[in-house]
Amino acid sequence: MNQNKYFGTKDFYKRTAHIAVPLALQNALQSCMSMVDTLMVSWIGMVSAVGTASQIDILSSMISYGCIGGVGMFASQFYGAKDERNLKRCLGLSLVLVLSNACMWVLLATFFGRQILSFYMNDPTIVSYGLKYLNISKWSLVLGAFSFAFSNMYRSTQQPKVALRISVFSGLCNVLFNWLLIYGIWIFPEMGVEGAALGTVLAQAISALTLLSHAVYTKQAFIGPLSEMFALEKSFVKPIFERILPLIINESTFGVGQTLFIKAFGVLGKEQMDAYYAGNQIFNLMTFVIYGYGSSVQILLGSELGRGNIEQAKEECDYHIGLATVLSVCLVSFLIIFAKPMVSLFRLDPNIEKLAISIVYVFAVKASMRLYNFMIFCILRAGGDAKVIQFLDSGLEWAVGLPAAFLCVHLFHLDNIALVLLITQLEQLVRLVFGMRRVKTYKWAKDLTKLVQA
């Protein structure tokens, strides 16, 4: 095997860093804000309540991600082809899809919130406080979906720094609002868990308004009159929807699967779940490397494919495989080295803290493979290879990961969540093997712009 083909040119690394670093920083900021939220609620003993209520946000976000990711693979190629008319329609289609999804979840949270929370954890106290959080935080689903659509268009047009700056601003607002409203600082009432929810809603509103205002003021190529943005004729929507429907189905089933892990782990009790939520927040904090880098892979390869540079895209795919190896080693090393000091921030009981540290070590194993797997998904998504992603992502989750979790807890009665979590990582290993084989066939390298009529 020619090892040199996995090492790119200086220009390749420069272009990758130009896109990946702002995206990674934006993801890092979002993860930091989420971790700060968890820290603040952990100090008032509400980790499991907020974590359980957040499962609805996870489900909504996963479906929105499927919609956005699908439209985004076309938007990146339209940008590469300098097709501004279809860029505008990509934003319009994105807004229709994600806002419809968000409104559906708001309705479900309104009428079936208690039943949904009870499904995950049958603890009256957790359900009661979780419902208080959910009744306010549900409105952030609509605002967050709006922001998600605009952020994706900035990324697809290779302007990740814009979304980064706005995320910094709204993230700082989120921390400030949470601090003021959870603890009742200055003239603000002490709202506890409800204050955490209201802080999130206010920050999302600021983010949405700022993203829209900047797009209008700077006259972005993807925004224009509503008659242009929502000119969603069948000739435009049909070929796109045929490609993105598997992604939407995938993210929906994957999101449900992720919350079912909480159902499986939830029977282990509040202490085990407190440790899990703390460890999971630390892992999520470090996924900025995974999602920032992976998103840049889709944008860069999609742009090359949109220009018709198929061979160049194949060559750069190999470069990304080599770069992912280096990033994976760095990510795992960081998680292992800093597991103890990061867990200590949550002020958990000694036994729970020890368990949370073990969970972070398991997440380090997951991170080593997750970075590769997400890169594989983004490579395949750049060329519209959606059906294969559906098998690799949600298919293997339901065929391998979830059965492993439920068998460990309900059949073998394992009561250590760290051990159960380690066993479920077999899912990541199987996904990596099958995914890398698909990437190396290069069947994903296609120009999608030819599918849509001008």
Beta strands, then each sheet from edge to edge (+ up, - down):
end
